[in-house]
């Protein structure tokens, strides 16, 4: 019988506290909270669009949606998430399906965790 190895994907979300602090400093707590809420909604919508495009094999739409994630993620301090979105965007236009599937799975995993992490910041009173 063959041994089966189970990979544990436990990647921590890296929030750029300086970026969030800058956002709150420039906009004030109420406006920054509004911007972050809109960004979270945009991230969730784009992740959904990316997954849909992947399953429909619409590489152009997948690449475009992933590129759109980059600016939104950077705005709210999710640089690692933005980097992975850039990777997905580039891989969508290549013929390396296993690499695209792996990067997309990582993007979705980190996206879910990132959304939860930002909501935790919001629940703790907003400003960091």
FENWOBEL-V403263 format. One record per backbone hydrogen bond with DSSP energy under -1.0 kcal/mol. NH is the residue of the N-H (numbers start at 1). CO is the residue of the C=O. Records with the same first field share a line. If there is no record, write none. Layout:
BEGIN
NH = CO  CO
END
This chain:
BEGIN
10 = 8
16 = 77
17 = 15
20 = 16
21 = 17
22 = 18
23 = 19
24 = 20
25 = 21
26 = 22
27 = 23
28 = 24
32 = 28
33 = 29
34 = 30
35 = 31
36 = 32
37 = 33
38 = 34
39 = 35
40 = 36
41 = 37
42 = 38
43 = 39
44 = 40
45 = 41
46 = 42
47 = 43
48 = 44
49 = 45
50 = 46
51 = 47
52 = 48
53 = 49
54 = 50
55 = 51
56 = 52
57 = 54
58 = 53
59 = 57
62 = 58
63 = 59
64 = 60
65 = 61
66 = 62
67 = 63
68 = 64
69 = 65
73 = 69
74 = 70
75 = 71
76 = 72
77 = 74
78 = 73
82 = 78
83 = 79
84 = 80
85 = 81
86 = 82
87 = 83
88 = 84
89 = 85
90 = 86
91 = 87
92 = 88
94 = 91
100 = 96
101 = 97
102 = 98
103 = 99
104 = 100
105 = 101
106 = 102
107 = 103
108 = 104
109 = 105
110 = 106
111 = 107
112 = 108
113 = 109
114 = 110
115 = 111
116 = 112
117 = 113
118 = 114
119 = 115
120 = 116
121 = 117
122 = 118
123 = 119
124 = 120
125 = 122
126 = 121
127 = 125
END
